[in-house]
Amino acid sequence: MRDAIVRVLEERQSGATVQEITNEVIGLIGNVPASSVRSYLQLNTPELFIRMDRAQYVLKGMEDSELQARSAPADDARTFSFGRASLVHDDCNRWLERQPANTFHAVVTDPPYGLIEYSDEELGKLRHGGQGGIWRIPPSFDGSKRSPLPRFTVLKPNDLEALEKFFLAWGRNLQRILVPGANVLVASNPLLSYLVSGALSRAGLERRGEIVRLTMTMRGGDRPKAAHVEFSDVSVMPRSMWEPWLVFRKPLDGRVQDNLRHWGTGGFRRISADKPFGDVIESSPTRPAERALAPHPSLKPQAFLRRLVRGVLPLGRGVVLDPFAGSASTLAAAEAVGYDSFGVERDRAYFNLACESLPRLAGLRVDAG
């Protein structure tokens, strides 16, 4: 029973009542009295479970996520539409829990790699020039002002555990709302991609490889701090020259051709008749002129995103979802290539930014690549 309760609460980060937990546990392991579930929850609180208000329980370590979700209540959600794109201000997992099954045909998203870098506290430091925290400004070696980057080496074991739990719940939510054969493309980081990938695999999504975004970043390559003269020939970590995008897929309904006929999903759209979609994409860093249109710290260039988004719908039809919309750059890419799209953004300031930047980025002229 323990494993069944834990699985239910991993999927419902905003919490569940005893009756809701009991109903789902029965679906997993068979008939279980509600009194037994209630007793188990009470006996293991607060070591394993936390009792929140509204008589709901959450897994220990997820109570912060539940509190954060309240900062964007569903009944106060704002929406914005432009062309074929729609955007909502809400918490992604809580929003996903309310969506009907088999609704979306692909996911292309750049989530918070370590979760805490987009917490209210860390965003406050980023926006108001606070000292310390996870965000840093990389050194400038060519006279250009650098955008802030999060330092993932400061993450503690409990941060990594929370990251894994979050993406497990997120992956299980995606399993339900995606159609069979839907592609899931997730931007990641070489230091943390193994955690995200493991969580999504445990959630039941099929790992299909990685897409390598070849681009020079400002990560790594530094000499030892406070000993750079003594060890001038040493780099603590390799200079990063690529970004991994994890590729997953919801399991097919039958064969690929059956899935394509029924759901319109199950593969990638070819670049041309003689050129398949590939897993290595050359990409320049996001240029200052583009950042000026959408000043978000994780902004990816439209030239790259449009190639990615175009490829995820094999027949060129369906709805692309970005549950971590940020500046709405994925939605803008979908708009530019003629796809329907939907985005969710929890942070109010970034939602407001997205409303402004979506039309700007969608109308940007870029090289086809």
N, C-alpha and C positions, 0 to 999 in steps of 0.2 A: 504493500500500500504506500510505503514511503516514496518509492520511485515514481509511482503514478501521481501522487500529490505534487511532488517536485516538478514533474514534467508539465502538469497543468499550470502551475504558477510561473514556470519559465516562459510559457506561451502568453501569459496574461500579466504583463509587467505592471499594469495599473491596479492589479489585485482582483480578488474574486471572493464572493461570499461562500459560506460553508455549503449551501445548497448547490451553488454553481460548481464548486469543486467536486462535490459528491456526484453530481450528474455526469461530469466528465470522467471521473475516476471509474464509474460504473461502465462507461463506454470503453475504457482501457482494459480493466481486469475483471469485470463482472459485478454482480450485485454486492454492494457494500452499504451498511446502514449509515445514515447521516450522523448518528450519534458516535459511531466509531471514528469517522473522519474528524468530527468536532473534538473528540477526546485526544486524538493524535496531534491535532494542531495545537491544542492548549498545552499538552505535555511537552511539546517541542518549541514553545515560544518562551523566551526570545532567542534560544540557541539557533534554531533553523528558520523559524517564521517570525514575522512581525505583524501584529494586529494593528491595522490602521483604523481611522474613523470610518463611518458608514459600514461597520461590522465586516470589513474586508481584510483578508490576509494577503501578504506578499512574502516572497522569499527574502530572507535576510540578505542585505547588500543591494536589494532593488528598491528599498523604500525611498532612496534619494531620487530614483527615476520616477517613482510615483508622484513625489512632491513636485518635481519639475514638470510633469505632465499637466498639473493643475494650472501652471502659468499660462497655458493656452487652452482654456476650457472649450469644449465642443460647442456649447450653446452660444459662445461669443466668437466663433470662428469667422474670419473674414475670407472672402473669395475674390479672385480677380481673373478675368478672362481676356485673352488677346488672340485673335485668329482662331486656330484650332487647339490652343493651349489653355489650360485652366490651372489655377494655383489656389491653395487653401492654407490659411494660417492655423496650424494645429500640431499636436505631437504625433509623430509618424506611427509609432506602434499602437497608440490608442485609436488613431484614425483607421489604421489597417484592420483592427479588430471589428470595426463597424461596417466594413465593406463586404458586399456579397461575393460568393465564391466564383471563380472562373471569370474574372472581370478584365484583367490586364494582360497584355500580350508580350511585354518585355519590361525589364528594369535596367536603367542606366543611371548610376548614381555615384557620387563622391562623398561618402559618409565621413563623419568625424572619426579619424583613424583611432584615436585613443579615448573618445567620448568626453573626457574632461576639458579638452581645449575649447569646446564650445559650451561649457557650463557658464552660468551667469557670472560666477566669480572671475573666471579666466577671461571672459569676454570684456568684463569691466576693466580689467588690467590692460587688455589690448587697446580698448577704445579710449581710455583716459590716461594712458601713459604711465600706468603703475609699474613699480619695480618688481622684479622677480616673476614668478609664475612660469607657465609652460611656454609662452610665446617669446621668441627672440627675433631680433633683426640681424640677418646675416651680414657679414662684412661686405663692403662694396670694393670691387677690384677694378671696375671699369668706369667709374664715375656715375653709375646709375643708382638710383635709390632702390633698395631691395624691399620686397614685401616680407612681412613677418612669417616665420615658420614655427610650428610647434616642436618642442624638444621631447621626443618620445623616450629618451634615455632616463627621464626623471620619473617615469611611471613606476609605481610600487606594485608589489604582488597583488594586493587587493584591487588595484586599478585594472590589472590584466584579467583578473577573475571576473570583474564586473563587465569588462569588454566582451569576454567570451559569452557570458550569460545574456548580455544585450543582443548580440548577433544571433544567438541560438533562438531567442524569442522572435527576433525580427525574421529570421529565416523560416520559422514555422508559420508566422503570419503570412509571409509571401507564398508559401506552399498552398495555402487555401485560396488566396485571391487571384493567383496567376492561372492562366489556362495551361493545360498540358503542353509541354514542349517549349514553354516560354524561356527565353534567354534572360540571364541575370548577370550583368556586368558591374563589378564593384571595384572602384579605385581603391588601392591599398598602399601600403608602405612595406619595404623589404623587412623591417624589424618586427612588424606586427601581422603581416599577411597570413602567417601560419595559424594564428589564433582565429582570425576571421574565417579562413578557409575551413578549419576544423569544425567551427560552430555551424557553418552553413551545411557542411556534409552531414553532421549529426541531425540537422533539421530535416534531412531527407531530400535536399537538392543534389543533383548529380554534378560533380566537378568535371568540367570539360576542358580545363587547361588555363592558360593565362594569355592575356594580350600584353605585349611589351610596348610601352610608350617610350620610344628612344628620345630622351631629352636631357640636356645638361641641367642638373639641379645644384643647389648650394649646400647639399648635405654631404658630410664627410670630407675627407681630404685634409683636415686640420692637423697641425702638429700638436704634440702633447701640451696641454694648457699649463702655463707657468714654467714650462721647460722647453719652449720652442727653439731656443738657441742651442741648448745642450743636445737636443735630438732633432736637429734640423733636417735630417734625411728620413724622418719617420712620419707617416700618416697614421693616426689612430684608427681610422676606418677608411675604406676605399671611397673615393669621390663617386657619388651616385650619378650615373649617366642614364638611368632608366627608371620607369615607374610601372609597377605591376598592376594590371587590372584583372581581377579574378573572374573567371568565366564559369558560370553554373547554369543548369537547366532544370526546370521542373520535369520529372519523368514523363515520357511519352505515353500517349494513349494508343497503343498498338505500334505499328511500324511507322517509320518516318513519313512515308507517303500517305499513310492513313491519317496521321496527325496533321500533315499539311492540308489535306483535303477538308478535314473537319474543323480544325482550329486555326489554320493559317500559320502555324508555328512548327518549329522542330529543326531549324537550321539557320544559316546566315545568308543574307542576300549577296550574291556575287557582285564584284566591282564591275565586271563586264563578262561577255560570253566566254572569253578566253582567260579571265583572271579571277580566281576565287578570292573571297575575303581572307585576309592573312592575319597572323597573330603578332606581327611586328609592324608598328606604325611610327614613322619618323615624325617628330613634333618639336617645333621650336618652343621655348618658354613663352608664356602669355605676354604679349607686347604691351608697353605702357599705354599706347593709344586705346587698346581694348580694355585694359584695366580702368582707364578713365571712364569708360561707359558703364562699368560694373565693378566698383571697388570692393571686391570680396577677397579675403586672403587666400582662398583655395580656388580661385577662378582658373579654369582650363580654357585653352584657346578654341575658338569656334572651328577652325580648320580641322583640328583633331576630333572634337566632339561630333561634328557633322558626319565624318567618316564612320565613327563608332555607331552613332544612332542610326544612320542609314542601314548599316549591316544587320542590326538585331531583328528586324522584321523581314523574314525571308521572301515574302510575297509583296512587301511594300504596303501592307495594310495592318491595322491594329492600333492599340493605344500603348504608348511608352510611358512608364511611370518613373518618377524620380522622388523617392520619399524623403530625401535630404536636399531640397531644391536650392538652398543658398541664394545665389543671385539669379536663378532660373536659367542658367546657361544651357542645361540639357534641354529644357523646354524650348529655348530659342533655337537650338540646333534642330530639334524635331520640326519646329515651325518652318525653318529654312528649307528642309528637305521634303516638306509636305505631309508630315505625320500628325495624327492626333496625339496629345500628350497631357499628362496630369502631374502636378507637383505638390509636395507638402513641405512646409517650412515652419519650424517651431518658434524660432527667434523673431520677435516682432520687428526689430530694426532691419534684419535681413529680408523679411517678407516685404516690408515697404520698399527696400532697395530692389527686390525682384520685380515688383510691379513697375518700377521705372526702367529697369535694365532689360527686361524681356523684349519690348519692342525694339530697343536700340541694338541689342545683340542679334536679334532675328534679321534685322535689316542690314547687318554688316556684310560687306562684300569681302570674301576671302578667296585665296587661291584654291582651286579644286584639289591640288596635291596629287 
